[in-house]
Amino acid sequence: MYHAQVISDRSARSVFWLMVAVMCLLASAGCGSGDRDGGAVKAMASGTVTFKGAPVSGGKVNLYSAETGAGASADLDSSGKFSLLKPIPIGWYKVVIVPPEPKAPESESGEYEAQPSYDNIPEKYRSELSTDLNAEVKEGDNKYTFDMLDS
């Protein structure tokens, strides 16, 4: 009887390690370089932000998907252009435009200096709750123009 139990313990250990090896192979088969992460197809996005047709220089573009929780942001350059640094999952996104972060105090007193008001980024576009800007990110390279019309 002891002999039979030793064989079954060895068989159980062999089956266990076989299952571990199979799981590792299955896990590594899903890995690879490409535009997929966890099964989600991803794509790049870039474009221009304008206010009444004029480029918005300075600030950030934030894309947020309430459906998936995915999001990304990119800085606006002096000509109002932006480009995401990494691909994001395809789908619909709310687009929020925000002014740059306030600069640290530069005066000797340590007080903040007056910051620009950024009137070219109306309050409406600074929150995902009020913006009416949307973007559908599709497979491939996505280029957008977001023109803020309301002040």
Residue pairs with C-beta under 8 A, 6 or more apart in sequence:
35 41
35 42
35 43
35 87
35 139
36 42
37 89
40 68
40 89
40 90
41 89
41 90
41 139
42 87
42 88
42 89
42 90
43 87
43 88
43 90
43 137
43 138
43 139
43 140
43 141
43 142
44 83
44 84
44 87
44 141
44 142
45 63
45 72
45 83
45 84
45 88
45 135
45 137
45 142
45 143
45 144
46 74
46 81
46 82
46 83
46 84
46 141
46 142
46 143
46 144
47 61
47 81
47 82
47 142
47 143
47 144
47 145
47 146
48 55
48 79
48 80
48 81
48 82
48 144
48 145
48 146
49 55
49 56
49 59
49 61
49 76
49 80
49 82
49 97
49 145
49 146
49 147
49 148
50 56
50 80
50 145
50 146
50 147
50 148
51 120
51 121
51 122
51 147
51 148
52 147
52 148
52 149
52 151
53 147
54 80
54 120
55 78
55 79
55 80
55 81
56 76
56 80
56 97
56 120
56 121
56 148
57 76
57 77
57 78
57 79
57 80
58 76
58 78
58 99
58 100
58 118
59 75
59 76
59 97
59 98
59 99
59 100
59 118
59 121
60 73
60 74
60 75
60 76
60 97
60 98
60 100
61 73
61 74
61 76
61 82
61 95
61 96
61 97
61 146
62 71
62 72
62 73
62 95
62 96
62 97
62 98
62 128
63 71
63 72
63 73
63 84
63 88
63 93
63 94
63 95
63 96
63 135
63 137
64 70
64 71
64 93
64 94
64 96
64 128
65 71
65 89
65 91
65 92
65 93
65 94
66 94
66 128
67 91
67 92
68 89
68 91
70 88
70 89
70 91
70 93
71 88
71 93
72 84
72 86
72 88
74 82
74 83
74 84
74 85
75 82
76 82
76 97
88 137
89 137
90 137
90 138
90 139
91 136
91 137
92 134
92 135
92 136
92 137
93 134
93 135
93 136
93 137
94 128
94 131
94 133
94 134
95 125
95 131
95 133
95 134
95 135
95 144
95 146
96 125
96 126
96 127
96 128
96 131
96 133
97 121
97 125
97 126
97 131
97 133
97 146
97 148
98 121
98 126
99 116
99 118
99 121
99 126
100 118
102 112
102 115
103 112
103 113
103 115
105 111
105 112
105 113
106 113
107 113
119 151
120 148
121 148
122 148
122 150
122 151
123 130
124 130
124 131
124 132
124 148
124 150
125 131
125 133
125 148
133 146
133 148
135 142
135 144
135 146
